[in-house]
């Protein structure tokens, strides 16, 4: 797609140059997600300091090393999601030109991390509770990977496509419009 820079009048008057529509939905969803993940992580790590226990920490302690493995593979995607969401919100508020590319790369990494963590969580559970010798292959755990990968890939593809070629993200972040 060929783009042209927006004029000063277009920047001031066009609705696409503002945080509205689908871009606003993405922004507010990322803000809510960031708040939720930050509060969740603060609660998980802050509750024991206040003398409370959290279910995830209790299970990690009771189940031993498998519990800690499950704790880590659960918290890693949430921590990355918090970082991604907060970075996206601040980059959007500052109208950083690289936001669409950075947000897209972050979304791809996030989905890859979620898939890998789901795989390793299932692997840890199977290793802990299987009566057989531990010798699972990728094929044995393929349903877990498929369950995480395909829905995430569909959403990320749509997100990346919108951020790269959508008129509103290009007008808002990069101050450009498609050449008609």
Secondary structure, DSSP 8 states (H G I E B T S, - for coil): --EEE--HHHHHH-GGGSS-HHHHHHHHHHHHHHHHHHHHHHHHHHHHHTT---HHHHHHHHHTHHHHHHHHHHHHHHHHHHHHHHHHHHHHHTT-TTHHHHHHHHHHHHHHHHHHHHHHHHHHHHHHH-SS-S---TGGGHHHHHHHHHHHHHHHHHHHHHHHH-HHHHHHHS-EEE--
